Amino acid sequence: MIEHWFWFLLVVAVIGWYSSVTVYVAIRGAKDIRTMLHDLGERQKRDSGA
């Protein structure tokens, strides 16, 4: 493994970057979905009450 240290570090860096992007997108997506569902619920209450 020591003779391939460059590729090992590159693979570790890429996996770290990909994992962080995946977690970021999952968190932001969950927040957006929660906001969207809340807004749709509010709109449904408003429309059914009118």
PDBQT receptor file of N, H, CA, C and O in Angstrom, charges set to zero:
ATOM      1  N   MET A   1       0.830  -1.198   0.000  1.00  0.00    +0.000 N 
ATOM      2  CA  MET A   1       0.000   0.000   0.000  1.00  0.00    +0.000 C 
ATOM      3  C   MET A   1       0.867   1.251   0.000  1.00  0.00    +0.000 C 
ATOM      4  O   MET A   1       0.462   2.274  -0.551  1.00  0.00    +0.000 OA
ATOM      5  N   ILE A   2       2.019   1.196   0.588  1.00  0.00    +0.000 N 
ATOM      6  H   ILE A   2       2.348   0.365   1.036  1.00  0.00    +0.000 HD
ATOM      7  CA  ILE A   2       2.867   2.378   0.719  1.00  0.00    +0.000 C 
ATOM      8  C   ILE A   2       3.332   2.897  -0.634  1.00  0.00    +0.000 C 
ATOM      9  O   ILE A   2       3.571   4.094  -0.789  1.00  0.00    +0.000 OA
ATOM     10  N   GLU A   3       3.464   2.005  -1.618  1.00  0.00    +0.000 N 
ATOM     11  H   GLU A   3       3.271   1.032  -1.492  1.00  0.00    +0.000 HD
ATOM     12  CA  GLU A   3       3.914   2.459  -2.927  1.00  0.00    +0.000 C 
ATOM     13  C   GLU A   3       2.795   3.166  -3.700  1.00  0.00    +0.000 C 
ATOM     14  O   GLU A   3       3.057   3.819  -4.711  1.00  0.00    +0.000 OA
ATOM     15  N   HIS A   4       1.570   3.041  -3.237  1.00  0.00    +0.000 N 
ATOM     16  H   HIS A   4       1.357   2.510  -2.416  1.00  0.00    +0.000 HD
ATOM     17  CA  HIS A   4       0.421   3.681  -3.897  1.00  0.00    +0.000 C 
ATOM     18  C   HIS A   4      -0.205   4.734  -2.984  1.00  0.00    +0.000 C 
ATOM     19  O   HIS A   4      -1.425   4.896  -2.970  1.00  0.00    +0.000 OA
ATOM     20  N   TRP A   5       0.610   5.438  -2.235  1.00  0.00    +0.000 N 
ATOM     21  H   TRP A   5       1.601   5.306  -2.246  1.00  0.00    +0.000 HD
ATOM     22  CA  TRP A   5       0.091   6.396  -1.256  1.00  0.00    +0.000 C 
ATOM     23  C   TRP A   5      -0.704   7.511  -1.912  1.00  0.00    +0.000 C 
ATOM     24  O   TRP A   5      -1.689   7.975  -1.338  1.00  0.00    +0.000 OA
ATOM     25  N   PHE A   6      -0.309   7.953  -3.091  1.00  0.00    +0.000 N 
ATOM     26  H   PHE A   6       0.491   7.577  -3.557  1.00  0.00    +0.000 HD
ATOM     27  CA  PHE A   6      -1.036   9.028  -3.768  1.00  0.00    +0.000 C 
ATOM     28  C   PHE A   6      -2.458   8.607  -4.084  1.00  0.00    +0.000 C 
ATOM     29  O   PHE A   6      -3.405   9.347  -3.821  1.00  0.00    +0.000 OA
ATOM     30  N   TRP A   7      -2.605   7.417  -4.648  1.00  0.00    +0.000 N 
ATOM     31  H   TRP A   7      -1.836   6.816  -4.861  1.00  0.00    +0.000 HD
ATOM     32  CA  TRP A   7      -3.939   6.951  -5.024  1.00  0.00    +0.000 C 
ATOM     33  C   TRP A   7      -4.791   6.662  -3.801  1.00  0.00    +0.000 C 
ATOM     34  O   TRP A   7      -5.999   6.895  -3.808  1.00  0.00    +0.000 OA
ATOM     35  N   PHE A   8      -4.161   6.155  -2.754  1.00  0.00    +0.000 N 
ATOM     36  H   PHE A   8      -3.179   5.966  -2.749  1.00  0.00    +0.000 HD
ATOM     37  CA  PHE A   8      -4.881   5.903  -1.516  1.00  0.00    +0.000 C 
ATOM     38  C   PHE A   8      -5.435   7.210  -0.945  1.00  0.00    +0.000 C 
ATOM     39  O   PHE A   8      -6.604   7.277  -0.565  1.00  0.00    +0.000 OA
ATOM     40  N   LEU A   9      -4.602   8.241  -0.886  1.00  0.00    +0.000 N 
ATOM     41  H   LEU A   9      -3.652   8.187  -1.195  1.00  0.00    +0.000 HD
ATOM     42  CA  LEU A   9      -5.064   9.537  -0.373  1.00  0.00    +0.000 C 
ATOM     43  C   LEU A   9      -6.134  10.148  -1.276  1.00  0.00    +0.000 C 
ATOM     44  O   LEU A   9      -7.086  10.760  -0.790  1.00  0.00    +0.000 OA
ATOM     45  N   LEU A  10      -5.980   9.984  -2.571  1.00  0.00    +0.000 N 
ATOM     46  H   LEU A  10      -5.207   9.488  -2.966  1.00  0.00    +0.000 HD
ATOM     47  CA  LEU A  10      -6.979  10.505  -3.498  1.00  0.00    +0.000 C 
ATOM     48  C   LEU A  10      -8.327   9.809  -3.304  1.00  0.00    +0.000 C 
ATOM     49  O   LEU A  10      -9.366  10.469  -3.293  1.00  0.00    +0.000 OA
ATOM     50  N   VAL A  11      -8.320   8.505  -3.154  1.00  0.00    +0.000 N 
ATOM     51  H   VAL A  11      -7.476   7.968  -3.163  1.00  0.00    +0.000 HD
ATOM     52  CA  VAL A  11      -9.560   7.756  -2.945  1.00  0.00    +0.000 C 
ATOM     53  C   VAL A  11     -10.210   8.161  -1.621  1.00  0.00    +0.000 C 
ATOM     54  O   VAL A  11     -11.425   8.344  -1.561  1.00  0.00    +0.000 OA
ATOM     55  N   VAL A  12      -9.415   8.301  -0.566  1.00  0.00    +0.000 N 
ATOM     56  H   VAL A  12      -8.428   8.152  -0.615  1.00  0.00    +0.000 HD
ATOM     57  CA  VAL A  12      -9.954   8.718   0.732  1.00  0.00    +0.000 C 
ATOM     58  C   VAL A  12     -10.565  10.116   0.626  1.00  0.00    +0.000 C 
ATOM     59  O   VAL A  12     -11.639  10.361   1.174  1.00  0.00    +0.000 OA
ATOM     60  N   ALA A  13      -9.893  11.031  -0.072  1.00  0.00    +0.000 N 
ATOM     61  H   ALA A  13      -9.021  10.832  -0.517  1.00  0.00    +0.000 HD
ATOM     62  CA  ALA A  13     -10.411  12.391  -0.239  1.00  0.00    +0.000 C 
ATOM     63  C   ALA A  13     -11.720  12.396  -1.025  1.00  0.00    +0.000 C 
ATOM     64  O   ALA A  13     -12.658  13.110  -0.670  1.00  0.00    +0.000 OA
ATOM     65  N   VAL A  14     -11.781  11.606  -2.085  1.00  0.00    +0.000 N 
ATOM     66  H   VAL A  14     -11.019  11.026  -2.373  1.00  0.00    +0.000 HD
ATOM     67  CA  VAL A  14     -12.992  11.557  -2.903  1.00  0.00    +0.000 C 
ATOM     68  C   VAL A  14     -14.148  10.956  -2.117  1.00  0.00    +0.000 C 
ATOM     69  O   VAL A  14     -15.269  11.460  -2.187  1.00  0.00    +0.000 OA
ATOM     70  N   ILE A  15     -13.896   9.899  -1.378  1.00  0.00    +0.000 N 
ATOM     71  H   ILE A  15     -12.986   9.490  -1.321  1.00  0.00    +0.000 HD
ATOM     72  CA  ILE A  15     -14.956   9.291  -0.566  1.00  0.00    +0.000 C 
ATOM     73  C   ILE A  15     -15.442  10.276   0.494  1.00  0.00    +0.000 C 
ATOM     74  O   ILE A  15     -16.644  10.376   0.742  1.00  0.00    +0.000 OA
ATOM     75  N   GLY A  16     -14.528  10.996   1.113  1.00  0.00    +0.000 N 
ATOM     76  H   GLY A  16     -13.552  10.915   0.912  1.00  0.00    +0.000 HD
ATOM     77  CA  GLY A  16     -14.922  12.005   2.096  1.00  0.00    +0.000 C 
ATOM     78  C   GLY A  16     -15.753  13.110   1.479  1.00  0.00    +0.000 C 
ATOM     79  O   GLY A  16     -16.762  13.526   2.048  1.00  0.00    +0.000 OA
ATOM     80  N   TRP A  17     -15.330  13.593   0.309  1.00  0.00    +0.000 N 
ATOM     81  H   TRP A  17     -14.510  13.256  -0.153  1.00  0.00    +0.000 HD
ATOM     82  CA  TRP A  17     -16.065  14.651  -0.367  1.00  0.00    +0.000 C 
ATOM     83  C   TRP A  17     -17.451  14.160  -0.776  1.00  0.00    +0.000 C 
ATOM     84  O   TRP A  17     -18.441  14.857  -0.554  1.00  0.00    +0.000 OA
ATOM     85  N   TYR A  18     -17.532  12.982  -1.366  1.00  0.00    +0.000 N 
ATOM     86  H   TYR A  18     -16.727  12.417  -1.547  1.00  0.00    +0.000 HD
ATOM     87  CA  TYR A  18     -18.810  12.435  -1.816  1.00  0.00    +0.000 C 
ATOM     88  C   TYR A  18     -19.752  12.221  -0.637  1.00  0.00    +0.000 C 
ATOM     89  O   TYR A  18     -20.944  12.514  -0.730  1.00  0.00    +0.000 OA
ATOM     90  N   SER A  19     -19.223  11.716   0.463  1.00  0.00    +0.000 N 
ATOM     91  H   SER A  19     -18.255  11.478   0.539  1.00  0.00    +0.000 HD
ATOM     92  CA  SER A  19     -20.049  11.500   1.646  1.00  0.00    +0.000 C 
ATOM     93  C   SER A  19     -20.577  12.810   2.202  1.00  0.00    +0.000 C 
ATOM     94  O   SER A  19     -21.747  12.899   2.576  1.00  0.00    +0.000 OA
ATOM     95  N   SER A  20     -19.734  13.818   2.258  1.00  0.00    +0.000 N 
ATOM     96  H   SER A  20     -18.784  13.746   1.954  1.00  0.00    +0.000 HD
ATOM     97  CA  SER A  20     -20.189  15.102   2.800  1.00  0.00    +0.000 C 
ATOM     98  C   SER A  20     -21.242  15.738   1.901  1.00  0.00    +0.000 C 
ATOM     99  O   SER A  20     -22.205  16.318   2.402  1.00  0.00    +0.000 OA
ATOM    100  N   VAL A  21     -21.081  15.641   0.597  1.00  0.00    +0.000 N 
ATOM    101  H   VAL A  21     -20.298  15.169   0.190  1.00  0.00    +0.000 HD
ATOM    102  CA  VAL A  21     -22.085  16.181  -0.322  1.00  0.00    +0.000 C 
ATOM    103  C   VAL A  21     -23.400  15.414  -0.179  1.00  0.00    +0.000 C 
ATOM    104  O   VAL A  21     -24.473  16.016  -0.185  1.00  0.00    +0.000 OA
ATOM    105  N   THR A  22     -23.321  14.103  -0.052  1.00  0.00    +0.000 N 
ATOM    106  H   THR A  22     -22.449  13.614  -0.048  1.00  0.00    +0.000 HD
ATOM    107  CA  THR A  22     -24.520  13.291   0.101  1.00  0.00    +0.000 C 
ATOM    108  C   THR A  22     -25.274  13.656   1.374  1.00  0.00    +0.000 C 
ATOM    109  O   THR A  22     -26.497  13.798   1.349  1.00  0.00    +0.000 OA
ATOM    110  N   VAL A  23     -24.568  13.808   2.468  1.00  0.00    +0.000 N 
ATOM    111  H   VAL A  23     -23.575  13.693   2.488  1.00  0.00    +0.000 HD
ATOM    112  CA  VAL A  23     -25.208  14.176   3.733  1.00  0.00    +0.000 C 
ATOM    113  C   VAL A  23     -25.815  15.574   3.625  1.00  0.00    +0.000 C 
ATOM    114  O   VAL A  23     -26.932  15.795   4.092  1.00  0.00    +0.000 OA
ATOM    115  N   TYR A  24     -25.103  16.509   3.023  1.00  0.00    +0.000 N 
ATOM    116  H   TYR A  24     -24.195  16.329   2.644  1.00  0.00    +0.000 HD
ATOM    117  CA  TYR A  24     -25.609  17.871   2.870  1.00  0.00    +0.000 C 
ATOM    118  C   TYR A  24     -26.903  17.882   2.048  1.00  0.00    +0.000 C 
ATOM    119  O   TYR A  24     -27.879  18.525   2.434  1.00  0.00    +0.000 OA
ATOM    120  N   VAL A  25     -26.908  17.176   0.928  1.00  0.00    +0.000 N 
ATOM    121  H   VAL A  25     -26.114  16.653   0.615  1.00  0.00    +0.000 HD
ATOM    122  CA  VAL A  25     -28.094  17.130   0.070  1.00  0.00    +0.000 C 
ATOM    123  C   VAL A  25     -29.257  16.454   0.802  1.00  0.00    +0.000 C 
ATOM    124  O   VAL A  25     -30.399  16.895   0.671  1.00  0.00    +0.000 OA
ATOM    125  N   ALA A  26     -28.992  15.408   1.559  1.00  0.00    +0.000 N 
ATOM    126  H   ALA A  26     -28.064  15.050   1.665  1.00  0.00    +0.000 HD
ATOM    127  CA  ALA A  26     -30.050  14.720   2.288  1.00  0.00    +0.000 C 
ATOM    128  C   ALA A  26     -30.670  15.637   3.346  1.00  0.00    +0.000 C 
ATOM    129  O   ALA A  26     -31.891  15.674   3.498  1.00  0.00    +0.000 OA
ATOM    130  N   ILE A  27     -29.841  16.367   4.064  1.00  0.00    +0.000 N 
ATOM    131  H   ILE A  27     -28.849  16.338   3.940  1.00  0.00    +0.000 HD
ATOM    132  CA  ILE A  27     -30.354  17.267   5.102  1.00  0.00    +0.000 C 
ATOM    133  C   ILE A  27     -31.154  18.402   4.478  1.00  0.00    +0.000 C 
ATOM    134  O   ILE A  27     -32.259  18.705   4.929  1.00  0.00    +0.000 OA
ATOM    135  N   ARG A  28     -30.604  19.030   3.445  1.00  0.00    +0.000 N 
ATOM    136  H   ARG A  28     -29.707  18.784   3.079  1.00  0.00    +0.000 HD
ATOM    137  CA  ARG A  28     -31.324  20.132   2.798  1.00  0.00    +0.000 C 
ATOM    138  C   ARG A  28     -32.609  19.639   2.131  1.00  0.00    +0.000 C 
ATOM    139  O   ARG A  28     -33.629  20.328   2.163  1.00  0.00    +0.000 OA
ATOM    140  N   GLY A  29     -32.560  18.444   1.524  1.00  0.00    +0.000 N 
ATOM    141  H   GLY A  29     -31.731  17.885   1.498  1.00  0.00    +0.000 HD
ATOM    142  CA  GLY A  29     -33.753  17.887   0.892  1.00  0.00    +0.000 C 
ATOM    143  C   GLY A  29     -34.839  17.601   1.904  1.00  0.00    +0.000 C 
ATOM    144  O   GLY A  29     -36.013  17.871   1.649  1.00  0.00    +0.000 OA
ATOM    145  N   ALA A  30     -34.460  17.055   3.057  1.00  0.00    +0.000 N 
ATOM    146  H   ALA A  30     -33.506  16.836   3.264  1.00  0.00    +0.000 HD
ATOM    147  CA  ALA A  30     -35.444  16.785   4.103  1.00  0.00    +0.000 C 
ATOM    148  C   ALA A  30     -36.069  18.086   4.600  1.00  0.00    +0.000 C 
ATOM    149  O   ALA A  30     -37.274  18.151   4.844  1.00  0.00    +0.000 OA
ATOM    150  N   LYS A  31     -35.246  19.115   4.747  1.00  0.00    +0.000 N 
ATOM    151  H   LYS A  31     -34.267  19.062   4.549  1.00  0.00    +0.000 HD
ATOM    152  CA  LYS A  31     -35.762  20.418   5.184  1.00  0.00    +0.000 C 
ATOM    153  C   LYS A  31     -36.727  20.985   4.141  1.00  0.00    +0.000 C 
ATOM    154  O   LYS A  31     -37.789  21.496   4.496  1.00  0.00    +0.000 OA
ATOM    155  N   ASP A  32     -36.370  20.899   2.867  1.00  0.00    +0.000 N 
ATOM    156  H   ASP A  32     -35.507  20.484   2.578  1.00  0.00    +0.000 HD
ATOM    157  CA  ASP A  32     -37.238  21.406   1.806  1.00  0.00    +0.000 C 
ATOM    158  C   ASP A  32     -38.551  20.638   1.740  1.00  0.00    +0.000 C 
ATOM    159  O   ASP A  32     -39.610  21.238   1.553  1.00  0.00    +0.000 OA
ATOM    160  N   ILE A  33     -38.494  19.327   1.889  1.00  0.00    +0.000 N 
ATOM    161  H   ILE A  33     -37.634  18.840   2.040  1.00  0.00    +0.000 HD
ATOM    162  CA  ILE A  33     -39.715  18.521   1.859  1.00  0.00    +0.000 C 
ATOM    163  C   ILE A  33     -40.604  18.866   3.040  1.00  0.00    +0.000 C 
ATOM    164  O   ILE A  33     -41.820  18.990   2.887  1.00  0.00    +0.000 OA
ATOM    165  N   ARG A  34     -40.009  19.022   4.221  1.00  0.00    +0.000 N 
ATOM    166  H   ARG A  34     -39.022  18.921   4.346  1.00  0.00    +0.000 HD
ATOM    167  CA  ARG A  34     -40.784  19.387   5.403  1.00  0.00    +0.000 C 
ATOM    168  C   ARG A  34     -41.474  20.740   5.210  1.00  0.00    +0.000 C 
ATOM    169  O   ARG A  34     -42.643  20.903   5.559  1.00  0.00    +0.000 OA
ATOM    170  N   THR A  35     -40.744  21.702   4.653  1.00  0.00    +0.000 N 
ATOM    171  H   THR A  35     -39.794  21.570   4.369  1.00  0.00    +0.000 HD
ATOM    172  CA  THR A  35     -41.322  23.023   4.394  1.00  0.00    +0.000 C 
ATOM    173  C   THR A  35     -42.444  22.934   3.360  1.00  0.00    +0.000 C 
ATOM    174  O   THR A  35     -43.492  23.558   3.518  1.00  0.00    +0.000 OA
ATOM    175  N   MET A  36     -42.220  22.161   2.309  1.00  0.00    +0.000 N 
ATOM    176  H   MET A  36     -41.368  21.653   2.180  1.00  0.00    +0.000 HD
ATOM    177  CA  MET A  36     -43.230  22.014   1.272  1.00  0.00    +0.000 C 
ATOM    178  C   MET A  36     -44.506  21.381   1.823  1.00  0.00    +0.000 C 
ATOM    179  O   MET A  36     -45.608  21.838   1.521  1.00  0.00    +0.000 OA
ATOM    180  N   LEU A  37     -44.359  20.332   2.630  1.00  0.00    +0.000 N 
ATOM    181  H   LEU A  37     -43.464  19.961   2.876  1.00  0.00    +0.000 HD
ATOM    182  CA  LEU A  37     -45.539  19.680   3.205  1.00  0.00    +0.000 C 
ATOM    183  C   LEU A  37     -46.272  20.612   4.158  1.00  0.00    +0.000 C 
ATOM    184  O   LEU A  37     -47.502  20.613   4.204  1.00  0.00    +0.000 OA
ATOM    185  N   HIS A  38     -45.529  21.400   4.914  1.00  0.00    +0.000 N 
ATOM    186  H   HIS A  38     -44.530  21.399   4.877  1.00  0.00    +0.000 HD
ATOM    187  CA  HIS A  38     -46.158  22.365   5.809  1.00  0.00    +0.000 C 
ATOM    188  C   HIS A  38     -46.949  23.398   5.008  1.00  0.00    +0.000 C 
ATOM    189  O   HIS A  38     -48.088  23.710   5.353  1.00  0.00    +0.000 OA
ATOM    190  N   ASP A  39     -46.353  23.926   3.946  1.00  0.00    +0.000 N 
ATOM    191  H   ASP A  39     -45.427  23.673   3.666  1.00  0.00    +0.000 HD
ATOM    192  CA  ASP A  39     -47.032  24.914   3.106  1.00  0.00    +0.000 C 
ATOM    193  C   ASP A  39     -48.265  24.334   2.436  1.00  0.00    +0.000 C 
ATOM    194  O   ASP A  39     -49.296  24.999   2.337  1.00  0.00    +0.000 OA
ATOM    195  N   LEU A  40     -48.161  23.097   1.977  1.00  0.00    +0.000 N 
ATOM    196  H   LEU A  40     -47.324  22.556   2.057  1.00  0.00    +0.000 HD
ATOM    197  CA  LEU A  40     -49.326  22.455   1.356  1.00  0.00    +0.000 C 
ATOM    198  C   LEU A  40     -50.441  22.245   2.373  1.00  0.00    +0.000 C 
ATOM    199  O   LEU A  40     -51.615  22.417   2.047  1.00  0.00    +0.000 OA
ATOM    200  N   GLY A  41     -50.088  21.877   3.594  1.00  0.00    +0.000 N 
ATOM    201  H   GLY A  41     -49.134  21.737   3.859  1.00  0.00    +0.000 HD
ATOM    202  CA  GLY A  41     -51.093  21.721   4.643  1.00  0.00    +0.000 C 
ATOM    203  C   GLY A  41     -51.776  23.035   4.975  1.00  0.00    +0.000 C 
ATOM    204  O   GLY A  41     -52.993  23.083   5.158  1.00  0.00    +0.000 OA
ATOM    205  N   GLU A  42     -50.991  24.098   5.053  1.00  0.00    +0.000 N 
ATOM    206  H   GLU A  42     -50.002  24.059   4.904  1.00  0.00    +0.000 HD
ATOM    207  CA  GLU A  42     -51.571  25.422   5.309  1.00  0.00    +0.000 C 
ATOM    208  C   GLU A  42     -52.489  25.846   4.165  1.00  0.00    +0.000 C 
ATOM    209  O   GLU A  42     -53.563  26.400   4.399  1.00  0.00    +0.000 OA
ATOM    210  N   ARG A  43     -52.067  25.587   2.938  1.00  0.00    +0.000 N 
ATOM    211  H   ARG A  43     -51.195  25.137   2.748  1.00  0.00    +0.000 HD
ATOM    212  CA  ARG A  43     -52.890  25.949   1.779  1.00  0.00    +0.000 C 
ATOM    213  C   ARG A  43     -54.190  25.152   1.782  1.00  0.00    +0.000 C 
ATOM    214  O   ARG A  43     -55.252  25.687   1.461  1.00  0.00    +0.000 OA
ATOM    215  N   GLN A  44     -54.106  23.876   2.144  1.00  0.00    +0.000 N 
ATOM    216  H   GLN A  44     -53.244  23.441   2.405  1.00  0.00    +0.000 HD
ATOM    217  CA  GLN A  44     -55.310  23.041   2.171  1.00  0.00    +0.000 C 
ATOM    218  C   GLN A  44     -56.276  23.532   3.246  1.00  0.00    +0.000 C 
ATOM    219  O   GLN A  44     -57.485  23.573   3.015  1.00  0.00    +0.000 OA
ATOM    220  N   LYS A  45     -55.760  23.904   4.417  1.00  0.00    +0.000 N 
ATOM    221  H   LYS A  45     -54.779  23.871   4.604  1.00  0.00    +0.000 HD
ATOM    222  CA  LYS A  45     -56.621  24.449   5.467  1.00  0.00    +0.000 C 
ATOM    223  C   LYS A  45     -57.289  25.735   5.010  1.00  0.00    +0.000 C 
ATOM    224  O   LYS A  45     -58.481  25.942   5.234  1.00  0.00    +0.000 OA
ATOM    225  N   ARG A  46     -56.507  26.599   4.366  1.00  0.00    +0.000 N 
ATOM    226  H   ARG A  46     -55.538  26.431   4.184  1.00  0.00    +0.000 HD
ATOM    227  CA  ARG A  46     -57.032  27.885   3.915  1.00  0.00    +0.000 C 
ATOM    228  C   ARG A  46     -58.097  27.697   2.837  1.00  0.00    +0.000 C 
ATOM    229  O   ARG A  46     -59.125  28.374   2.855  1.00  0.00    +0.000 OA
ATOM    230  N   ASP A  47     -57.854  26.779   1.899  1.00  0.00    +0.000 N 
ATOM    231  H   ASP A  47     -57.020  26.229   1.885  1.00  0.00    +0.000 HD
ATOM    232  CA  ASP A  47     -58.800  26.577   0.812  1.00  0.00    +0.000 C 
ATOM    233  C   ASP A  47     -60.068  25.882   1.284  1.00  0.00    +0.000 C 
ATOM    234  O   ASP A  47     -61.149  26.177   0.774  1.00  0.00    +0.000 OA
ATOM    235  N   SER A  48     -59.969  24.984   2.226  1.00  0.00    +0.000 N 
ATOM    236  H   SER A  48     -59.091  24.744   2.641  1.00  0.00    +0.000 HD
ATOM    237  CA  SER A  48     -61.169  24.275   2.694  1.00  0.00    +0.000 C 
ATOM    238  C   SER A  48     -62.001  25.159   3.618  1.00  0.00    +0.000 C 
ATOM    239  O   SER A  48     -63.208  24.950   3.743  1.00  0.00    +0.000 OA
ATOM    240  N   GLY A  49     -61.394  26.119   4.252  1.00  0.00    +0.000 N 
ATOM    241  H   GLY A  49     -60.414  26.289   4.151  1.00  0.00    +0.000 HD
ATOM    242  CA  GLY A  49     -62.119  27.019   5.131  1.00  0.00    +0.000 C 
ATOM    243  C   GLY A  49     -62.802  28.156   4.407  1.00  0.00    +0.000 C 
ATOM    244  O   GLY A  49     -63.645  28.838   4.990  1.00  0.00    +0.000 OA
ATOM    245  N   ALA A  50     -62.459  28.379   3.145  1.00  0.00    +0.000 N 
ATOM    246  H   ALA A  50     -61.775  27.826   2.671  1.00  0.00    +0.000 HD
ATOM    247  CA  ALA A  50     -63.002  29.520   2.419  1.00  0.00    +0.000 C 
ATOM    248  C   ALA A  50     -64.307  29.216   1.745  1.00  0.00    +0.000 C 
ATOM    249  O   ALA A  50     -64.883  30.087   1.094  1.00  0.00    +0.000 OA
TER     250      ALA A  50
